[in-house]
Amino acid sequence: MTIHIDTTYKLIPPYVVMIVLACAIGIAMQYIMNRKRGIDKKIAGFVALLSPFMSFFFGFLLTYVSSAGKSFGLSSIGGLVGMYGSVLTLALIVGDKEQSRVMFENCTLALPLMYSVSKLGCLFAGCCHGRPYSGPFSIEYTGKVTETGRVFPVQLSETVVFFLIFAAGVIMFAKGSRAVVYMVFIASAAAKGLLDFTRESHIGKVVSLNQILCFIMMIVCIVYLVIKSKKPVYTGIRKAER
């Protein structure tokens, strides 16, 4: 079975639509969770307002810097830095440790959903496409934007995998597991790093910049968990105190 995608668009490119939709869905999810867990309405609103600006800024910045000024595109890891940056900014302003923890947890849970939806934009545009592949669900692009032979459906794989990470994380968190937040972060970094091997852009490389960054994030999170495990841990969903 081969999926054919025509990248000649008459109106608004699906990539733009899906990126905006992903941003809106993720930030809305983050806002709702912040409010339900006791974050003040103004603080939750400021996080939601700041998030898209910082996410797009760092997303473009990482691509530009890593390519030495030769490319100008949106990096998902740069977007992640921007999302956490917006939370960090409000956390520093608020100065409350518990509220900061709650906001970081909610951001982590929402990020896989954002990434899942955003990769549909990449799927329709053909950017970041996979290696040559002729197996089930291979994708063939034609049109002005992208034209390829049959390639691996890496963007579709990312959409499915990250939605499953999001769904599992939210369900387990709702049941009172706080540790699942860290598992979501580690699983997301691992999935991103591993799926990068299936991209055409990875051909000829031992490891990509994205994979290095994912590996660093995983190590930092695991080290933090090891340190944290030595302290008494409260089990259950904690709300911010005001």
C-alpha positions as CSV (number, residue, x, y, z in Angstrom):
1,M,0.0,0.0,0.0
2,T,1.4,3.4,-1.1
3,I,0.0,6.7,0.0
4,H,0.2,9.4,-2.6
5,I,0.4,13.1,-1.6
6,D,0.3,16.0,-4.0
7,T,2.2,19.0,-2.7
8,T,0.8,21.5,-5.2
9,Y,-1.6,23.7,-3.2
10,K,-3.9,26.3,-4.5
11,L,-4.8,28.0,-1.2
12,I,-3.2,28.0,2.2
13,P,-0.5,25.3,2.6
14,P,-1.6,22.5,4.9
15,Y,1.8,22.8,6.7
16,V,0.9,26.3,7.9
17,V,-2.6,25.2,9.0
18,M,-1.4,22.2,11.0
19,I,1.4,24.2,12.7
20,V,-1.0,26.9,13.8
21,L,-3.6,24.2,14.9
22,A,-0.9,22.3,16.8
23,C,0.1,25.4,18.6
24,A,-3.5,26.3,19.5
25,I,-4.4,22.8,20.7
26,G,-1.3,22.4,22.8
27,I,-1.5,25.8,24.4
28,A,-5.2,25.4,25.1
29,M,-4.6,22.0,26.7
30,Q,-1.8,23.6,28.8
31,Y,-4.1,26.5,29.9
32,I,-7.0,24.2,30.9
33,M,-4.7,21.9,32.9
34,N,-3.1,24.9,34.6
35,R,-6.5,26.3,35.6
36,K,-7.7,23.0,36.9
37,R,-4.7,22.5,39.0
38,G,-5.0,25.8,40.7
39,I,-2.8,28.2,38.7
40,D,-4.2,31.7,38.8
41,K,-6.1,32.8,35.7
42,K,-3.8,35.7,34.9
43,I,-0.7,33.5,35.2
44,A,-2.1,30.7,33.0
45,G,-3.2,33.4,30.5
46,F,0.3,35.0,30.4
47,V,1.9,31.5,29.8
48,A,-0.6,30.9,27.0
49,L,0.1,34.3,25.5
50,L,3.9,34.0,25.7
51,S,4.2,30.4,24.5
52,P,3.6,30.8,20.8
53,F,6.0,33.8,20.5
54,M,8.8,32.0,22.3
55,S,8.1,28.7,20.6
56,F,8.4,30.1,17.1
57,F,11.3,32.3,18.0
58,F,13.5,29.5,19.3
59,G,12.2,27.1,16.7
60,F,13.5,29.4,13.9
61,L,16.6,30.4,15.9
62,L,17.9,26.8,16.4
63,T,17.5,26.0,12.7
64,Y,19.3,29.2,11.7
65,V,22.1,28.8,14.1
66,S,22.6,25.0,13.6
67,S,22.8,25.6,9.8
68,A,25.3,28.5,10.2
69,G,22.7,30.8,8.7
70,K,22.1,28.7,5.6
71,S,18.6,27.5,6.5
72,F,15.5,29.1,7.9
73,G,12.9,26.7,9.1
74,L,11.0,25.6,12.2
75,S,12.9,23.2,14.6
76,S,10.7,21.1,16.9
77,I,13.4,21.0,19.6
78,G,13.7,24.8,19.4
79,G,10.0,25.0,19.8
80,L,10.2,22.8,22.9
81,V,12.8,25.2,24.3
82,G,10.5,28.1,23.7
83,M,7.5,26.4,25.4
84,Y,9.6,25.6,28.5
85,G,11.1,29.1,28.3
86,S,7.7,30.7,28.5
87,V,6.9,28.6,31.6
88,L,10.3,29.4,33.1
89,T,9.7,33.1,32.6
90,L,6.4,33.1,34.4
91,A,7.8,30.8,37.1
92,L,10.6,33.3,37.8
93,I,8.1,36.1,38.0
94,V,5.7,34.2,40.3
95,G,8.5,32.9,42.5
96,D,6.4,30.0,43.8
97,K,8.1,26.6,43.7
98,E,4.9,24.5,43.7
99,Q,3.1,26.6,41.0
100,S,6.3,26.4,38.9
101,R,6.3,22.6,39.2
102,V,2.7,22.4,38.2
103,M,3.2,24.5,35.1
104,F,6.3,22.5,34.0
105,E,4.4,19.3,34.5
106,N,1.4,20.5,32.4
107,C,3.7,21.8,29.7
108,T,5.4,18.4,29.5
109,L,2.1,16.6,29.2
110,A,0.9,18.9,26.4
111,L,4.0,18.9,24.3
112,P,3.6,15.4,22.7
113,L,0.1,16.4,21.5
114,M,1.5,19.5,19.9
115,Y,4.2,17.6,18.2
116,S,1.8,14.9,17.0
117,V,-0.5,17.4,15.3
118,S,2.4,19.4,13.9
119,K,3.8,16.4,12.1
120,L,0.7,16.2,10.0
121,G,1.8,19.5,8.5
122,C,5.2,17.9,7.6
123,L,3.4,14.9,6.2
124,F,1.3,17.0,3.8
125,A,4.2,19.2,2.8
126,G,6.8,16.4,2.5
127,C,9.4,18.1,4.6
128,C,11.5,16.0,6.9
129,H,10.4,13.0,4.8
130,G,11.8,9.5,5.3
131,R,14.4,7.3,3.6
132,P,13.6,5.4,0.4
133,Y,11.3,2.6,1.4
134,S,8.9,0.4,-0.6
135,G,7.1,-1.5,2.2
136,P,3.6,-1.0,3.6
137,F,2.3,2.6,4.0
138,S,5.2,4.0,2.0
139,I,4.6,7.6,0.8
140,E,5.1,9.0,-2.7
141,Y,5.2,12.8,-3.1
142,T,4.5,14.7,-6.3
143,G,4.0,18.4,-6.9
144,K,5.8,21.8,-6.6
145,V,6.9,21.6,-2.9
146,T,8.2,18.0,-2.7
147,E,8.7,15.2,-5.3
148,T,10.1,11.9,-4.3
149,G,10.0,8.2,-4.9
150,R,8.5,5.9,-2.3
151,V,9.7,6.8,1.2
152,F,9.3,5.7,4.8
153,P,6.2,7.4,6.5
154,V,8.3,8.9,9.3
155,Q,6.0,11.9,9.8
156,L,2.9,9.7,10.0
157,S,4.8,7.4,12.5
158,E,5.6,10.4,14.6
159,T,2.0,11.5,14.7
160,V,0.8,8.1,15.9
161,V,3.7,7.5,18.4
162,F,3.5,10.9,20.0
163,F,-0.3,10.8,20.2
164,L,0.0,7.5,22.0
165,I,2.6,9.0,24.4
166,F,0.3,11.9,25.1
167,A,-2.8,9.7,25.6
168,A,-1.0,7.3,27.9
169,G,0.6,10.1,29.9
170,V,-2.7,12.0,30.5
171,I,-4.5,8.8,31.5
172,M,-1.9,7.7,33.9
173,F,-1.5,11.2,35.3
174,A,-5.3,11.4,35.9
175,K,-5.0,8.2,37.9
176,G,-2.5,9.9,40.3
177,S,0.9,9.0,38.8
178,R,3.2,12.1,39.0
179,A,6.2,10.1,37.9
180,V,4.5,9.6,34.5
181,V,5.5,13.2,33.6
182,Y,9.1,12.3,33.5
183,M,8.3,9.1,31.6
184,V,6.5,11.2,29.0
185,F,9.6,13.4,28.7
186,I,12.0,10.5,28.3
187,A,9.7,8.5,26.0
188,S,9.3,11.6,23.8
189,A,13.0,12.3,23.6
190,A,13.7,8.6,22.8
191,A,11.0,8.4,20.1
192,K,12.2,11.6,18.5
193,G,15.8,10.4,18.5
194,L,15.1,6.9,17.2
195,L,12.7,8.0,14.4
196,D,15.4,10.4,13.1
197,F,17.2,7.3,11.8
198,T,14.4,6.8,9.3
199,R,14.7,10.3,7.7
200,E,16.4,10.8,4.3
201,S,18.4,13.7,5.8
202,H,20.0,11.1,8.2
203,I,21.6,9.2,5.3
204,G,25.4,9.4,5.6
205,K,25.3,10.6,9.2
206,V,26.2,8.6,12.3
207,V,24.2,10.9,14.5
208,S,22.2,14.1,13.9
209,L,22.1,17.2,16.0
210,N,18.5,16.4,17.0
211,Q,19.6,13.0,18.3
212,I,22.4,14.5,20.3
213,L,20.0,17.0,21.9
214,C,17.5,14.2,22.6
215,F,20.2,12.1,24.2
216,I,21.3,15.0,26.4
217,M,17.7,15.7,27.5
218,M,17.2,12.0,28.4
219,I,20.4,11.9,30.4
220,V,19.5,15.1,32.3
221,C,16.0,13.8,33.1
222,I,17.3,10.4,34.2
223,V,19.9,12.0,36.5
224,Y,17.3,14.3,38.0
225,L,15.0,11.3,38.6
226,V,17.8,9.4,40.4
227,I,18.5,12.3,42.6
228,K,14.8,12.9,43.2
229,S,14.2,9.2,44.1
230,K,16.4,9.6,47.2
231,K,13.9,12.1,48.6
232,P,10.4,11.4,50.0
233,V,7.8,11.7,47.2
234,Y,4.1,12.6,47.4
235,T,1.9,10.4,45.3
236,G,-1.1,11.9,43.7
237,I,-2.0,14.9,41.7
238,R,-0.8,18.0,43.4
239,K,-2.5,21.4,42.9
240,A,-0.8,24.7,43.2
241,E,-1.4,26.6,46.5
242,R,-2.3,30.2,46.3
